[in-house]
Amino acid sequence: METIELVNSQKTYAAQLESLLWGTAEVREVKDGKYIYLQIRDLLKKSESLRACAKANTEQDFAFPYYESADDVLIEGLSQNQDFFTLLLNNDDIKKEMLGIFLGEIYKEFRND
């Protein structure tokens, strides 16, 4: 991904998450040089089982195991930002909205590997 596209996608993510989490969490919080929400995306991208599901399914069929694996990924990320990840674990609506932001990107990346 070119630098301009990466910056634009990060701005899009930030805008979507600010709208979703307004008044609930600080979206711009950075840890180890990364936005917290990008850490969720990166944790999801490490999942070999999700990669296999994407290779074998349509995006619509991939969505079910993607959302089902979310809690495991969020628990894995608790050490990175306990408050934010706990918020997501405790609120299914916010969790689903947040994960939905990355669904298409992760699916396409896995399919193109």
LOGUDO-724713 format. One record per residue: residue number from 1; residue in three letters; x negated, y, z of N, C-alpha, C, CB in turn. Coordinates in pm, whole numbers. Glycine has a CB too. Layout:
<fivos>
+-----+------+--------+--------+--------+--------+--------+--------+--------+--------+--------+--------+--------+--------+
| seq | type |   n_px |   n_py |   n_pz |  ca_px |  ca_py |  ca_pz |   c_px |   c_py |   c_pz |  cb_px |  cb_py |  cb_pz |
+-----+------+--------+--------+--------+--------+--------+--------+--------+--------+--------+--------+--------+--------+
| NUM |  ALA |      X |      Y |      Z |      X |      Y |      Z |      X |      Y |      Z |      X |      Y |      Z |
...
+-----+------+--------+--------+--------+--------+--------+--------+--------+--------+--------+--------+--------+--------+
</fivos>
This chain:
<fivos>
+-----+------+--------+--------+--------+--------+--------+--------+--------+--------+--------+--------+--------+--------+
| seq | type |   n_px |   n_py |   n_pz |  ca_px |  ca_py |  ca_pz |   c_px |   c_py |   c_pz |  cb_px |  cb_py |  cb_pz |
+-----+------+--------+--------+--------+--------+--------+--------+--------+--------+--------+--------+--------+--------+
|   1 |  MET |    -85 |   -117 |      0 |      0 |      0 |      0 |    -90 |    124 |      0 |     97 |      0 |    123 |
|   2 |  GLU |    -62 |    217 |    -85 |   -142 |    337 |    -90 |   -116 |    423 |     33 |   -113 |    417 |   -218 |
|   3 |  THR |   -212 |    510 |     64 |   -204 |    592 |    184 |    -77 |    677 |    188 |   -325 |    682 |    193 |
|   4 |  ILE |    -41 |    739 |     77 |     79 |    825 |     73 |    203 |    742 |    101 |     92 |    897 |    -64 |
|   5 |  GLU |    212 |    622 |     41 |    328 |    535 |     65 |    333 |    493 |    211 |    323 |    411 |    -26 |
|   6 |  LEU |    218 |    461 |    269 |    213 |    419 |    409 |    260 |    532 |    501 |     71 |    376 |    447 |
|   7 |  VAL |    213 |    653 |    478 |    254 |    767 |    559 |    403 |    791 |    544 |    175 |    894 |    519 |
|   8 |  ASN |    454 |    784 |    423 |    598 |    805 |    401 |    680 |    696 |    468 |    629 |    808 |    251 |
|   9 |  SER |    635 |    571 |    462 |    712 |    465 |    528 |    709 |    483 |    679 |    657 |    327 |    490 |
|  10 |  GLN |    597 |    529 |    735 |    591 |    554 |    879 |    684 |    668 |    918 |    448 |    585 |    923 |
|  11 |  LYS |    692 |    771 |    836 |    785 |    881 |    864 |    929 |    832 |    859 |    764 |    996 |    764 |
|  12 |  THR |    959 |    745 |    763 |   1094 |    690 |    752 |   1128 |    606 |    874 |   1107 |    605 |    624 |
|  13 |  TYR |   1034 |    520 |    916 |   1057 |    440 |   1036 |   1081 |    531 |   1156 |    938 |    347 |   1063 |
|  14 |  ALA |    996 |    631 |   1171 |   1009 |    721 |   1286 |   1145 |    790 |   1286 |    896 |    827 |   1285 |
|  15 |  ALA |   1190 |    836 |   1172 |   1320 |    903 |   1164 |   1434 |    808 |   1199 |   1341 |    961 |   1024 |
|  16 |  GLN |   1428 |    686 |   1147 |   1533 |    589 |   1177 |   1534 |    555 |   1325 |   1514 |    462 |   1093 |
|  17 |  LEU |   1417 |    537 |   1383 |   1410 |    500 |   1523 |   1447 |    615 |   1615 |   1273 |    450 |   1557 |
|  18 |  GLU |   1411 |    737 |   1579 |   1451 |    852 |   1660 |   1603 |    862 |   1664 |   1390 |    982 |   1603 |
|  19 |  SER |   1666 |    838 |   1551 |   1812 |    841 |   1546 |   1871 |    729 |   1632 |   1861 |    828 |   1401 |
|  20 |  LEU |   1813 |    611 |   1623 |   1862 |    496 |   1698 |   1840 |    511 |   1848 |   1796 |    370 |   1648 |
|  21 |  LEU |   1724 |    559 |   1886 |   1684 |    559 |   2027 |   1694 |    696 |   2092 |   1544 |    508 |   2040 |
|  22 |  TRP |   1754 |    792 |   2027 |   1758 |    928 |   2079 |   1798 |    929 |   2225 |   1855 |   1014 |   1997 |
|  23 |  GLY |   1713 |    986 |   2306 |   1741 |    999 |   2448 |   1713 |    873 |   2529 |   1881 |   1037 |   2467 |
|  24 |  THR |   1667 |    767 |   2464 |   1645 |    641 |   2533 |   1497 |    610 |   2550 |   1713 |    528 |   2458 |
|  25 |  ALA |   1417 |    639 |   2450 |   1275 |    605 |   2456 |   1197 |    704 |   2370 |   1250 |    459 |   2408 |
|  26 |  GLU |   1071 |    716 |   2399 |    984 |    806 |   2322 |    926 |    729 |   2205 |    870 |    864 |   2411 |
|  27 |  VAL |    972 |    761 |   2086 |    932 |    690 |   1965 |    788 |    719 |   1927 |   1024 |    727 |   1850 |
|  28 |  ARG |    741 |    837 |   1954 |    607 |    875 |   1909 |    496 |    825 |   2000 |    599 |   1024 |   1897 |
|  29 |  GLU |    529 |    755 |   2104 |    427 |    706 |   2195 |    327 |    620 |   2118 |    490 |    626 |   2310 |
|  30 |  VAL |    201 |    646 |   2144 |     95 |    574 |   2075 |     14 |    495 |   2177 |      4 |    671 |   1995 |
|  31 |  LYS |    -18 |    374 |   2141 |   -105 |    291 |   2223 |   -206 |    227 |   2129 |    -25 |    183 |   2306 |
|  32 |  ASP |   -331 |    239 |   2162 |   -437 |    183 |   2079 |   -427 |    233 |   1935 |   -432 |     31 |   2082 |
|  33 |  GLY |   -389 |    358 |   1918 |   -384 |    417 |   1785 |   -266 |    376 |   1699 |   -506 |    385 |   1714 |
|  34 |  LYS |   -165 |    311 |   1755 |    -50 |    265 |   1677 |     79 |    313 |   1740 |    -50 |    112 |   1664 |
|  35 |  TYR |    173 |    343 |   1654 |    307 |    368 |   1705 |    361 |    237 |   1761 |    400 |    425 |   1593 |
|  36 |  ILE |    432 |    246 |   1872 |    484 |    127 |   1938 |    573 |     46 |   1843 |    562 |    166 |   2064 |
|  37 |  TYR |    657 |    111 |   1766 |    747 |     36 |   1679 |    672 |    -39 |   1570 |    848 |    129 |   1616 |
|  38 |  LEU |    555 |     11 |   1530 |    475 |    -63 |   1433 |    413 |   -187 |   1495 |    367 |     28 |   1374 |
|  39 |  GLN |    396 |   -185 |   1627 |    345 |   -304 |   1694 |    447 |   -417 |   1685 |    311 |   -273 |   1841 |
|  40 |  ILE |    574 |   -384 |   1693 |    679 |   -485 |   1677 |    670 |   -545 |   1538 |    819 |   -424 |   1702 |
|  41 |  ARG |    659 |   -459 |   1438 |    648 |   -507 |   1300 |    527 |   -598 |   1285 |    638 |   -389 |   1202 |
|  42 |  ASP |    414 |   -557 |   1341 |    292 |   -636 |   1328 |    304 |   -771 |   1399 |    175 |   -559 |   1384 |
|  43 |  LEU |    370 |   -773 |   1513 |    393 |   -901 |   1582 |    481 |   -994 |   1498 |    459 |   -876 |   1720 |
|  44 |  LEU |    584 |   -939 |   1436 |    670 |  -1020 |   1350 |    591 |  -1075 |   1231 |    789 |   -937 |   1301 |
|  45 |  LYS |    501 |   -995 |   1177 |    423 |  -1038 |   1060 |    325 |  -1150 |   1094 |    347 |   -920 |   1003 |
|  46 |  LYS |    295 |  -1171 |   1221 |    203 |  -1278 |   1261 |    272 |  -1414 |   1268 |    141 |  -1246 |   1394 |
|  47 |  SER |    403 |  -1416 |   1261 |    477 |  -1540 |   1279 |    468 |  -1629 |   1155 |    624 |  -1509 |   1310 |
|  48 |  GLU |    401 |  -1742 |   1170 |    390 |  -1838 |   1060 |    523 |  -1906 |   1032 |    283 |  -1944 |   1092 |
|  49 |  SER |    605 |  -1926 |   1135 |    735 |  -1987 |   1112 |    826 |  -1894 |   1031 |    802 |  -2023 |   1245 |
|  50 |  LEU |    820 |  -1764 |   1058 |    897 |  -1669 |    978 |    845 |  -1664 |    834 |    893 |  -1529 |   1040 |
|  51 |  ARG |    715 |  -1672 |    818 |    654 |  -1673 |    685 |    709 |  -1793 |    605 |    497 |  -1679 |    694 |
|  52 |  ALA |    713 |  -1908 |    668 |    764 |  -2028 |    602 |    912 |  -2013 |    567 |    742 |  -2152 |    691 |
|  53 |  CYS |    988 |  -1954 |    658 |   1132 |  -1932 |    633 |   1154 |  -1838 |    515 |   1200 |  -1874 |    758 |
|  54 |  ALA |   1073 |  -1736 |    505 |   1086 |  -1641 |    395 |   1055 |  -1707 |    262 |    993 |  -1521 |    417 |
|  55 |  LYS |    955 |  -1793 |    262 |    917 |  -1862 |    138 |   1026 |  -1956 |     89 |    788 |  -1940 |    159 |
|  56 |  ALA |   1105 |  -2009 |    183 |   1203 |  -2111 |    148 |   1346 |  -2059 |    135 |   1200 |  -2218 |    251 |
|  57 |  ASN |   1369 |  -1931 |    163 |   1506 |  -1880 |    169 |   1522 |  -1748 |     97 |   1549 |  -1865 |    312 |
|  58 |  THR |   1649 |  -1716 |     69 |   1681 |  -1582 |     22 |   1668 |  -1486 |    140 |   1824 |  -1576 |    -41 |
|  59 |  GLU |   1666 |  -1357 |    113 |   1657 |  -1259 |    222 |   1776 |  -1272 |    317 |   1649 |  -1115 |    166 |
|  60 |  GLN |   1891 |  -1296 |    263 |   2011 |  -1311 |    347 |   1997 |  -1432 |    440 |   2137 |  -1326 |    259 |
|  61 |  ASP |   1947 |  -1544 |    388 |   1929 |  -1663 |    471 |   1811 |  -1647 |    568 |   1907 |  -1786 |    383 |
|  62 |  PHE |   1712 |  -1570 |    529 |   1596 |  -1542 |    614 |   1637 |  -1461 |    737 |   1488 |  -1468 |    535 |
|  63 |  ALA |   1740 |  -1380 |    726 |   1781 |  -1291 |    835 |   1813 |  -1367 |    963 |   1901 |  -1208 |    792 |
|  64 |  PHE |   1876 |  -1483 |    952 |   1914 |  -1557 |   1073 |   1793 |  -1597 |   1157 |   1993 |  -1682 |   1034 |
|  65 |  PRO |   1694 |  -1669 |   1103 |   1577 |  -1703 |   1186 |   1496 |  -1580 |   1227 |   1486 |  -1801 |   1112 |
|  66 |  TYR |   1500 |  -1478 |   1144 |   1430 |  -1353 |   1176 |   1484 |  -1293 |   1305 |   1443 |  -1251 |   1060 |
|  67 |  TYR |   1615 |  -1277 |   1312 |   1675 |  -1220 |   1433 |   1665 |  -1316 |   1552 |   1822 |  -1184 |   1407 |
|  68 |  GLU |   1673 |  -1446 |   1526 |   1662 |  -1545 |   1633 |   1524 |  -1544 |   1699 |   1693 |  -1684 |   1579 |
|  69 |  SER |   1421 |  -1514 |   1623 |   1284 |  -1516 |   1677 |   1248 |  -1386 |   1750 |   1183 |  -1540 |   1565 |
|  70 |  ALA |   1337 |  -1290 |   1747 |   1307 |  -1156 |   1800 |   1268 |  -1156 |   1947 |   1426 |  -1067 |   1781 |
|  71 |  ASP |   1339 |  -1228 |   2030 |   1309 |  -1225 |   2173 |   1169 |  -1278 |   2201 |   1412 |  -1308 |   2250 |
|  72 |  ASP |   1128 |  -1384 |   2130 |    993 |  -1436 |   2149 |    888 |  -1331 |   2115 |    972 |  -1562 |   2064 |
|  73 |  VAL |    911 |  -1260 |   2007 |    817 |  -1155 |   1964 |    816 |  -1041 |   2065 |    855 |  -1102 |   1824 |
|  74 |  LEU |    931 |  -1002 |   2113 |    938 |   -892 |   2210 |    874 |   -930 |   2343 |   1082 |   -849 |   2232 |
|  75 |  ILE |    891 |  -1053 |   2384 |    826 |  -1099 |   2508 |    675 |  -1098 |   2490 |    875 |  -1241 |   2546 |
|  76 |  GLU |    630 |  -1139 |   2372 |    487 |  -1134 |   2343 |    433 |   -992 |   2350 |    459 |  -1194 |   2205 |
|  77 |  GLY |    515 |   -894 |   2311 |    473 |   -755 |   2310 |    488 |   -681 |   2441 |    547 |   -684 |   2208 |
|  78 |  LEU |    545 |   -744 |   2542 |    569 |   -676 |   2670 |    443 |   -612 |   2727 |    626 |   -774 |   2771 |
|  79 |  SER |    330 |   -675 |   2711 |    206 |   -620 |   2768 |    163 |   -492 |   2697 |     94 |   -723 |   2760 |
|  80 |  GLN |    212 |   -471 |   2574 |    174 |   -352 |   2499 |    252 |   -229 |   2546 |    197 |   -375 |   2350 |
|  81 |  ASN |    378 |   -248 |   2578 |    461 |   -138 |   2625 |    584 |   -196 |   2694 |    502 |    -44 |   2507 |
|  82 |  GLN |    572 |   -219 |   2823 |    676 |   -290 |   2897 |    811 |   -218 |   2892 |    634 |   -308 |   3040 |
|  83 |  ASP |    812 |    -87 |   2908 |    939 |    -13 |   2910 |   1013 |    -25 |   2778 |    914 |    134 |   2941 |
|  84 |  PHE |    942 |     -4 |   2668 |   1006 |     -5 |   2537 |   1052 |   -145 |   2499 |    910 |     48 |   2431 |
|  85 |  PHE |    969 |   -244 |   2519 |   1005 |   -380 |   2483 |   1117 |   -433 |   2573 |    883 |   -471 |   2491 |
|  86 |  THR |   1117 |   -394 |   2700 |   1225 |   -434 |   2791 |   1356 |   -371 |   2747 |   1193 |   -393 |   2936 |
|  87 |  LEU |   1353 |   -245 |   2703 |   1472 |   -179 |   2651 |   1533 |   -261 |   2538 |   1439 |    -36 |   2602 |
|  88 |  LEU |   1450 |   -306 |   2448 |   1499 |   -384 |   2335 |   1551 |   -521 |   2378 |   1388 |   -401 |   2231 |
|  89 |  LEU |   1481 |   -585 |   2470 |   1525 |   -716 |   2518 |   1659 |   -708 |   2590 |   1420 |   -776 |   2611 |
|  90 |  ASN |   1687 |   -595 |   2653 |   1809 |   -579 |   2732 |   1925 |   -519 |   2654 |   1781 |   -493 |   2850 |
|  91 |  ASN |   1902 |   -479 |   2530 |   2008 |   -415 |   2452 |   2012 |   -477 |   2313 |   1987 |   -261 |   2444 |
|  92 |  ASP |   2103 |   -571 |   2294 |   2110 |   -644 |   2166 |   2141 |   -553 |   2048 |   2214 |   -751 |   2175 |
|  93 |  ASP |   2225 |   -451 |   2068 |   2260 |   -362 |   1957 |   2138 |   -284 |   1908 |   2371 |   -264 |   1999 |
|  94 |  ILE |   2064 |   -227 |   2002 |   1944 |   -151 |   1965 |   1840 |   -245 |   1905 |   1885 |    -77 |   2088 |
|  95 |  LYS |   1825 |   -362 |   1964 |   1727 |   -460 |   1914 |   1759 |   -496 |   1769 |   1727 |   -587 |   2003 |
|  96 |  LYS |   1885 |   -525 |   1740 |   1922 |   -564 |   1604 |   1901 |   -450 |   1506 |   2068 |   -609 |   1600 |
|  97 |  GLU |   1936 |   -330 |   1547 |   1913 |   -213 |   1460 |   1765 |   -196 |   1431 |   1969 |    -85 |   1526 |
|  98 |  MET |   1682 |   -205 |   1536 |   1538 |   -186 |   1518 |   1481 |   -294 |   1427 |   1466 |   -187 |   1653 |
|  99 |  LEU |   1516 |   -418 |   1453 |   1463 |   -526 |   1371 |   1512 |   -516 |   1226 |   1502 |   -662 |   1429 |
| 100 |  GLY |   1633 |   -466 |   1209 |   1687 |   -448 |   1074 |   1606 |   -352 |    990 |   1829 |   -400 |   1083 |
| 101 |  ILE |   1541 |   -258 |   1054 |   1458 |   -161 |    982 |   1343 |   -232 |    910 |   1403 |    -55 |   1079 |
| 102 |  PHE |   1291 |   -337 |    971 |   1173 |   -405 |    916 |   1206 |   -530 |    835 |   1080 |   -442 |   1027 |
| 103 |  LEU |   1330 |   -576 |    837 |   1367 |   -703 |    776 |   1323 |   -712 |    630 |   1517 |   -723 |    785 |
| 104 |  GLY |   1364 |   -618 |    548 |   1333 |   -623 |    405 |   1184 |   -618 |    377 |   1400 |   -509 |    333 |
| 105 |  GLU |   1114 |   -533 |    446 |    969 |   -520 |    427 |    897 |   -650 |    460 |    913 |   -405 |    514 |
| 106 |  ILE |    931 |   -708 |    574 |    863 |   -831 |    617 |    898 |   -946 |    522 |    903 |   -868 |    762 |
| 107 |  TYR |   1023 |   -956 |    484 |   1063 |  -1061 |    391 |    983 |  -1050 |    261 |   1214 |  -1054 |    362 |
| 108 |  LYS |    978 |   -932 |    204 |    907 |   -913 |     77 |    758 |   -941 |     90 |    928 |   -770 |     25 |
| 109 |  GLU |    701 |   -899 |    200 |    559 |   -925 |    220 |    531 |  -1075 |    231 |    508 |   -854 |    346 |
| 110 |  PHE |    614 |  -1146 |    306 |    597 |  -1290 |    319 |    617 |  -1361 |    184 |    695 |  -1346 |    423 |
| 111 |  ARG |    714 |  -1318 |    108 |    741 |  -1380 |    -22 |    627 |  -1356 |   -120 |    871 |  -1326 |    -80 |
| 112 |  ASN |    560 |  -1244 |   -108 |    453 |  -1208 |   -201 |    317 |  -1260 |   -161 |    446 |  -1060 |   -216 |
| 113 |  ASP |    307 |  -1322 |    -43 |    178 |  -1379 |      0 |    138 |  -1495 |    -86 |    184 |  -1422 |    145 |
+-----+------+--------+--------+--------+--------+--------+--------+--------+--------+--------+--------+--------+--------+
</fivos>
